[in-house]
């Protein structure tokens, strides 16, 4: 067909009756069959691209499918004529944007031709991941994204007895959205190293489906996968990932747990749902723990942080954050910020409910929207002093009092502690650090001890038992990792009184606004204990703190007496504290006026 004039694919329309195009097969689908009126018919489709850089879908039916399926090869160039043009059926034609599509069902004339370097091997029509979430499902798209994580390849046998290999990739792009895409066969069987290091990948022919509120993708067998492609879209993503993407909060389109997806729920409603489930939550951070690094039983280094959130339904729940989200600065969690958590897996734990942020989830501070506005309004109008119903069974050392403690001054706390019964009581006071007991009867008092950091058997929690001078842990019966843990006795004061508090590691770090490692470094550094005590004195009577204490009866040598322990300490939320003081002043004024009347 030398010298023949070809119709550009970009100009194909129903107004052309006689035409010939020259294009490259960029995608070839599998042979399928369907039954109509008792007759079984074969069908397959291809994507064709020409020099106009426009792609169109072509379908082959019946005898034409049987004839040309073995002849057409993906990547080669052919001339096509004697086909029909019809408006694209979007129910089936989901991968091409051309308004029309081609159908070859009889008398088709197709010939292989010399390769044309002017026609691309693959034509991508990229869709960003945020736009994916707005599409009607199912659909087929092309994606360019960062591989933020991946699962190992898994071999299994399908219901039809076919041996398959599958690997799941978590993709993200600069719309701060993530999606799980499955790849198959030889692509999935590549070494893990090919997917390590957050490479950029271009995927052509990703079929998207929605199930149970989750969108997941699967790369078609006839699709294309290009690792570290050289194209403007990939360059843009590399810059985004290096600058902001690594620490960005991602909105997850995919639910990887298999649990039911509930959408956005208030915490009271969450407490009534059957478990496990995946939910989105919006609330205020009423308590949090420092980030905590440990090694899992599988030998993987992990970082976690627990936060407790409450909302206007009068409930609270503890949610665990992982990885980079857990590593964020403590200041982000201070002063009771509003947060929106997308993709929280909620399970039953020790008789309560506990949440865990999914890797593909999202954590947004101070979000906008009606849900966040409702939480903020509730918090300002009394929620900050309300008693919350806890969905999670709290560890007493977690700082749970921030969610349900009674707000009192130091004098009231001391009087209540002296009268405490058999059940522990939790109080919240606003005070300043007055003294740290550094000496006893003239001798230096230890402020920390070396604790075993080996995980307890069957859990991810550290042993934390005191080790001997040579690092031996009697509980674990071995020498292993160890770290300093604070154990201090301090006196706090407000305008009404002072009180001595026993304070352990997490709470002590909040009181001193420093870490056990820093205390250890000061004591072992130049000027030793003298430098440490001087540094502590500089912290006396500085910024006010919101301190949560637990009072309970303990028995010493057969005598019962109250033990008051600090279980949480954090900077005061000045706005909330100011509103609470104004409320107290108004109540006193009303009482005074009523008495005068």
ROZA-327621 format. One line per field, with one value per residue (C-alpha): residue number from 0; x, y, z. Coordinates in steps of 0.1 Angstrom, whole numbers. Each point is the difference from the previous one (the first is absolute). Layout:
// ROZA-327621
segu <- NUM, ...
u <- X, ...
v <- Y, ...
w <- Z, ...
//
This chain:
// ROZA-327621
segu <- 0, 1, 2, 3, 4, 5, 6, 7, 8, 9, 10, 11, 12, 13, 14, 15, 16, 17, 18, 19, 20, 21, 22, 23, 24, 25, 26, 27, 28, 29, 30, 31, 32, 33, 34, 35, 36, 37, 38, 39, 40, 41, 42, 43, 44, 45, 46, 47, 48, 49, 50, 51, 52, 53, 54, 55, 56, 57, 58, 59, 60, 61, 62, 63, 64, 65, 66, 67, 68, 69, 70, 71, 72, 73, 74, 75, 76, 77, 78, 79, 80, 81, 82, 83, 84, 85, 86, 87, 88, 89, 90, 91, 92, 93, 94, 95, 96, 97, 98, 99, 100, 101, 102, 103, 104, 105, 106, 107, 108, 109, 110, 111, 112, 113, 114, 115, 116, 117, 118, 119, 120, 121, 122, 123, 124, 125, 126, 127, 128, 129, 130, 131, 132, 133, 134, 135, 136, 137, 138, 139, 140, 141, 142, 143, 144, 145, 146, 147, 148, 149, 150, 151, 152, 153, 154, 155, 156, 157, 158, 159, 160, 161, 162, 163, 164, 165, 166, 167, 168, 169, 170, 171, 172, 173, 174, 175, 176, 177, 178, 179, 180, 181, 182, 183, 184, 185, 186, 187, 188, 189, 190, 191, 192, 193, 194, 195, 196, 197, 198, 199, 200, 201, 202, 203, 204, 205, 206, 207, 208, 209, 210, 211, 212, 213, 214, 215, 216, 217, 218, 219, 220, 221, 222, 223, 224, 225, 226, 227, 228, 229, 230, 231, 232, 233, 234, 235, 236, 237, 238, 239, 240, 241, 242, 243, 244, 245, 246, 247, 248, 249, 250, 251, 252, 253, 254, 255, 256, 257, 258, 259, 260, 261, 262, 263, 264, 265, 266, 267, 268, 269, 270, 271, 272, 273, 274, 275, 276, 277, 278, 279, 280, 281, 282, 283, 284, 285, 286, 287, 288, 289, 290, 291, 292, 293, 294, 295, 296, 297, 298, 299, 300, 301, 302, 303, 304, 305, 306, 307, 308, 309, 310, 311, 312, 313, 314, 315, 316, 317, 318, 319, 320, 321, 322, 323, 324, 325, 326, 327, 328, 329, 330, 331, 332, 333, 334, 335, 336, 337, 338, 339, 340, 341, 342, 343, 344, 345, 346, 347, 348, 349, 350, 351, 352, 353, 354, 355, 356, 357, 358, 359, 360, 361, 362, 363, 364, 365, 366, 367, 368, 369, 370, 371, 372, 373, 374, 375, 376, 377, 378, 379, 380, 381, 382, 383, 384, 385, 386, 387, 388, 389, 390, 391, 392, 393, 394, 395, 396, 397, 398, 399, 400, 401, 402, 403, 404, 405, 406, 407, 408, 409, 410, 411, 412, 413, 414, 415, 416, 417, 418, 419, 420, 421, 422, 423, 424, 425, 426, 427, 428, 429, 430, 431, 432, 433, 434, 435, 436, 437, 438, 439, 440, 441, 442, 443, 444, 445, 446, 447, 448, 449, 450, 451, 452, 453, 454, 455, 456, 457, 458, 459, 460, 461, 462, 463, 464, 465, 466, 467, 468, 469, 470, 471, 472, 473, 474, 475, 476, 477, 478, 479, 480, 481, 482, 483, 484, 485, 486, 487, 488, 489, 490, 491, 492, 493, 494, 495, 496, 497, 498, 499, 500, 501, 502, 503, 504, 505, 506, 507, 508, 509, 510, 511, 512, 513, 514, 515, 516, 517, 518, 519, 520, 521, 522, 523, 524, 525, 526, 527, 528, 529, 530, 531, 532, 533, 534, 535, 536, 537, 538, 539, 540, 541, 542, 543, 544, 545, 546, 547, 548, 549, 550, 551, 552, 553, 554, 555, 556, 557, 558, 559, 560, 561, 562, 563, 564, 565, 566, 567, 568, 569, 570, 571, 572, 573, 574, 575, 576, 577, 578, 579, 580, 581, 582, 583, 584, 585, 586, 587, 588, 589, 590, 591, 592, 593, 594, 595, 596
u <- 0, 29, -11, -35, -16, -10, -28, 14, -16, -7, -24, -20, -37, -33, 2, 28, -11, 31, 32, 34, 20, 36, 7, 18, -16, 8, -23, -14, -27, -7, -24, -34, -33, -36, -33, -29, -31, 15, 31, 35, 21, 37, 12, 32, 10, 32, 10, 15, 22, 12, 21, -27, 7, -36, -11, -32, -14, -7, -21, 1, -30, -7, 21, 19, 10, 12, 19, 18, 6, 32, 11, -1, 29, 2, 27, -1, -14, -29, -24, -37, -30, -35, -11, -31, 1, -24, -3, 21, -20, 14, -14, 27, 24, 15, 36, -1, -12, -9, -36, -2, 11, 6, -17, 13, -25, 3, 20, 28, 32, 30, 37, 32, 22, 35, 5, -4, 22, -23, -27, 6, 2, -24, -25, -8, -31, 8, -27, 10, -10, -24, -19, -1, -21, -26, -4, -29, 11, 11, 24, 34, 27, 37, 19, 33, 9, 25, 2, -1, -1, -5, -9, 21, -10, -26, -5, -33, -24, -33, -34, 5, 32, 23, 33, 3, 25, -12, 16, -17, 15, -11, 2, -2, 2, 2, -38, 9, -21, 9, -13, 8, 7, 7, 25, 2, 23, 35, -5, -9, 28, 28, 24, -12, 29, -17, -28, 21, 11, -34, 6, -23, -22, -21, -29, -22, -32, -9, -35, -17, -28, -19, -10, -12, 9, 36, 15, 27, 19, 14, 24, -14, 21, 2, 9, 34, 22, 30, 22, 18, -14, 15, -29, -12, -26, 27, 24, -28, -7, 37, 2, -32, 11, 34, -14, -33, -13, 20, -17, -34, -32, -17, -37, -4, -24, 7, -9, 27, -15, -30, -20, -33, 5, -24, 9, 0, -15, -4, 15, -32, -13, 34, -5, -32, 16, 9, 37, 24, -7, 18, -13, 9, 0, 1, 7, 22, 33, -7, 31, 31, 30, 36, 11, 15, 25, 2, 8, -29, 1, 7, 31, -14, 8, -32, -11, -33, -19, -34, -24, -34, -27, -34, -30, -33, -17, 16, 23, 37, 22, 37, 16, 35, 20, 30, 32, 5, -34, 11, 33, -15, 10, -19, -10, -23, -21, 1, -28, -28, 1, -29, 10, -17, 11, -8, 4, 0, -3, -21, 2, -10, 29, -1, -37, 0, 5, 33, 9, 31, 8, 4, 31, -22, -20, 4, 5, -10, 5, -25, -21, -28, -36, -32, 12, 31, -20, -25, 28, 17, -32, -8, 35, -1, -35, 7, 15, 34, -14, -25, 4, 4, -12, 31, -3, 36, 12, 28, 33, 1, 33, -13, -13, -36, -9, 0, -31, -20, 19, -16, 15, 11, 27, 29, -17, -31, 20, 19, -32, -16, 30, 0, -36, 4, -17, 8, -6, 27, -11, 15, 4, 13, 18, 17, 33, 37, 30, 14, 26, 16, 13, 37, 13, -11, 17, 28, 6, -7, -33, -1, -23, 0, 7, 12, -29, -2, -12, -6, -36, -21, -8, -30, -3, 16, 3, 34, 9, 11, 13, 30, 33, 32, 31, 12, -33, -15, -38, -12, -35, 12, 30, 24, 20, -16, -9, -4, -10, -4, -34, -8, -13, -2, -18, -10, -20, -25, -17, -28, -15, -18, 26, 29, 1, 27, -6, 16, 6, 11, 16, -26, -15, 34, 12, -31, 7, 37, -5, 30, 8, 16, 29, 6, 0, 24, 23, 1, 9, 27, 14, 22, -7, -22, -26, 5, -8, -31, -14, 7, -19, -30, 0, -4, -33, -16, -31, 1, -29, -32, -9, -31, 7, -21, 4, -14, -6, -5, 5, 32, 11, 34, 11, -37, -10, -23, 8, -7, 25, -2, 16, 4, -12, 1, 14, -2, 0, -32, -25, -3, -32, -18, 14, -11, -35, -1, 11, -26, -26, 11, 0, -36, -12, 16, -17, -34, 4, 10, -29, -25, 13, -3, -36
v <- 0, 23, 36, -7, 29, -11, 15, 14, -17, 34, 7, -33, 6, -15, 23, -21, -31, -10, 3, -16, 7, -9, -5, -19, -25, 14, -23, -34, -15, -37, -20, -2, -16, 7, -17, 17, -17, -33, 7, 4, 28, 8, 36, 19, 36, 20, 36, 17, 31, 19, 30, 24, -13, -9, -35, -19, -33, -27, -32, -32, -23, -36, -13, 33, -6, -36, 12, 30, -8, -21, 25, 33, 5, 27, 25, -5, 23, -10, 16, -4, 5, -13, 4, 17, 33, 4, 22, -14, -21, 12, -30, -21, 25, 15, 4, 23, 36, 0, 8, -29, -36, -25, -33, -28, -28, -9, 8, 17, 7, 2, -1, 2, 30, 13, 13, 38, 17, 30, -20, -5, -35, 9, 28, 10, 20, 6, 5, 13, -20, 27, -2, -38, 4, 20, -25, -24, -36, -22, 19, -2, 26, 8, 10, 16, -1, -7, -36, 9, -36, -35, -35, -31, -20, -27, -32, -17, -21, 15, -16, -11, -18, 26, 8, 37, 24, 33, 30, 30, 35, 31, 29, 38, 32, 37, 2, -16, -30, -37, -31, -37, -16, -37, -11, -36, -26, 9, 36, -12, -25, 26, 3, 21, 24, 11, 16, 13, 36, 16, -1, 17, -24, 6, -25, -3, -19, -1, -14, 16, -15, 10, -24, 7, 37, -7, 6, -24, -3, -29, 4, -18, -29, 20, 32, 17, 7, 24, 4, 34, 13, 31, 23, 34, -16, -22, 29, 20, -29, -5, 37, -3, -31, 14, 34, -8, -35, -20, 17, 7, -13, -23, -5, -37, -13, -36, -20, -28, -17, -17, 15, 18, 37, 22, 35, 30, -8, 18, -20, -9, -16, -17, -16, -17, -15, -36, -6, 0, 29, 29, 35, 37, 21, 36, 12, 19, -14, -2, -21, -14, -20, 6, -19, -34, -20, -38, -31, -23, -38, -2, 21, 32, 34, 18, 33, 6, 27, -2, 29, 3, 20, 11, 15, 17, -34, -1, -29, -6, -27, -7, -3, -12, 19, -17, 10, 36, 10, -12, 18, 34, 26, -1, 36, -10, -19, 26, 25, -24, 4, -12, -30, -20, -36, -18, -38, -11, -37, -6, -32, -14, 2, -10, 4, 34, 14, 12, 16, -3, 23, -19, 5, 13, 22, 37, 23, 36, 27, 29, -12, 21, -11, -3, -30, 19, 31, -19, -16, 34, 17, -28, 2, 38, -1, -25, -31, 8, -6, -27, -36, -24, -35, -21, -26, -11, -19, 23, -8, 20, 15, 12, 33, -10, 26, 27, -16, -5, 16, 24, 35, 13, 22, -14, 5, -18, -28, -5, -1, -24, -22, -3, -12, -24, -34, -34, 12, 22, 36, 22, 38, 27, 30, 30, 7, 7, -21, 12, -26, -33, -21, -4, -9, -20, 5, 18, -28, 2, -16, -20, 16, -29, -36, -23, -21, -30, 8, -35, -7, -21, -34, 0, 39, 31, 15, 4, -18, 32, -18, 14, -16, -6, 20, -25, 3, -34, -1, -26, 1, -9, -21, 17, 30, 22, 35, 25, 36, 26, 5, 29, -6, 33, 16, 36, 27, 21, 32, 23, 30, -23, -26, -23, -38, -26, -25, -32, 2, -27, 1, 14, 24, 10, 9, 23, 16, 6, 7, -21, -37, -26, -1, 37, -4, -29, 20, 30, -21, -19, 31, 28, 12, -31, 2, 36, 9, -22, 16, 35, -8, -13, 32, 20, -18, 10, 23, 4, -7, -14, -36, -20, -30, -31, -19, -32, -5, -34, -18, -20, -21, 5, -23, -8, 37, 14, 35, 19, -2, 30, -7, 23, -20, 28, 35, 24, 37, 18, 7, 37, 6, -29, 8, 36, -10, -24, 29, 24, -27, -4, 38, 2, -27, 17, 33, -16, -17, 33, 19, -27, 1, 38, -2
w <- 0, -7, -7, 13, 20, 35, 20, 33, 30, 14, -29, 1, 2, -12, -31, -15, -18, -19, 19, 8, 31, 8, 37, 27, 23, 34, 20, -9, 23, 6, -21, 16, -9, 6, -8, -17, -14, 8, -21, 15, -16, 5, 5, 8, -2, -7, 4, -31, 0, -31, -8, 11, 36, 5, 11, -10, 11, -27, 7, -20, 1, -11, -29, -1, 36, -7, -31, 13, 37, -8, -28, 19, 24, 26, -10, -38, -27, -24, -25, 7, -23, -7, 35, 15, 21, 28, 31, 29, 25, 33, 18, -17, -16, 32, -10, -30, -1, -37, -6, -25, -2, -28, -5, -23, -4, -37, -31, 20, -18, 23, -11, 19, -10, 7, 35, 3, 25, -1, 18, 38, 13, 28, 2, 36, 9, 37, 26, 34, 31, 13, -33, 3, 32, -20, -29, -5, 5, -16, -23, -15, 4, -5, 32, 8, 37, 27, 14, 37, 11, -13, 11, -8, -30, 8, -21, 1, -20, -13, 2, -36, 9, -16, 18, 6, 15, 15, 17, 15, -4, 20, -24, 8, -20, 6, 7, 33, -8, 1, -18, 2, -34, -6, -26, -13, -15, -10, 10, 36, 1, -3, 29, 29, -6, -32, 21, 29, 4, -10, -38, -25, -21, -31, -5, -31, 2, 38, 5, 30, 20, 31, 27, 36, -3, -12, -34, -11, -33, -20, -29, -31, -15, -32, 19, 3, 30, -3, 30, 4, -33, -16, -5, 15, 22, 16, 5, 17, 24, 9, 10, 20, 18, 9, 12, 17, -9, 24, 30, -17, 14, -25, -6, -6, -28, 9, 31, 4, 31, -15, 28, -6, -9, 19, -11, 23, 34, 33, 29, 17, -33, -3, 34, -13, -32, -4, -2, -16, -23, -17, 7, -4, 31, 9, 35, 24, 14, 37, 9, -17, 8, -12, -31, 8, -22, 3, -19, -9, 5, -38, 5, -16, 15, 8, 15, 16, 19, 18, -1, 16, -18, 11, -18, 6, 5, 35, -8, -4, -16, -1, -35, -7, -26, -18, -18, -11, 14, 34, -3, -4, 25, 34, -5, -28, 25, 28, 8, -11, -38, -21, -22, -27, -3, -32, -1, 37, 6, 31, 19, 34, 25, 37, 2, -17, -35, -13, -33, -22, -29, -33, -20, -29, 24, 5, 31, -5, 26, 3, -29, -16, -4, 20, 20, 12, 7, 21, 21, 5, 11, 25, 14, 5, 15, 28, -16, 14, 36, -8, 12, -29, -3, -10, -27, 6, 31, 11, 15, 32, -10, -34, 12, -3, 27, -27, -13, 32, 30, 24, -3, 34, 16, 19, 34, -11, -14, 32, 21, -24, 0, 37, -1, -30, 4, -15, -36, -15, -9, -27, 2, -23, 13, -15, 18, -4, 9, 33, 9, -11, 28, -10, 34, 31, 33, -18, -24, -38, -9, -33, -26, -24, -3, -28, -13, -22, -36, -12, -10, 23, -14, -22, 0, -15, 35, 16, 31, 18, 31, 17, -12, 20, -5, -27, -18, 11, 2, 26, -15, -35, 13, -25, -9, -27, -11, 28, 4, 27, 16, 23, 35, 19, 30, -6, 17, -19, 11, -8, 18, 25, 11, -9, -3, -5, -29, -9, -37, -25, -34, -25, 25, 13, -35, -2, 33, -7, -37, -8, -6, 21, -25, 5, 38, -3, -23, 23, 30, -18, -17, 11, 36, 4, 27, 7, -36, 2, 31, -13, -32, 21, 21, -31, -7, 33, 0, -38, -23, 15, -6, -2, 22, 4, 33, 13, 37, 16, 33, 3, 30, 15, 29, 7, 0, -27, -13, -32, -29, -25, -33, -31, -30, -26, -5, -29, -7, 9, -27, 9, -19, 15, 35, -4, -9, 30, 23, -14, 6, 36, 5, -14, 23, 30, -10, -4, 34, 16, -16, 10, 36, 1, -13
//
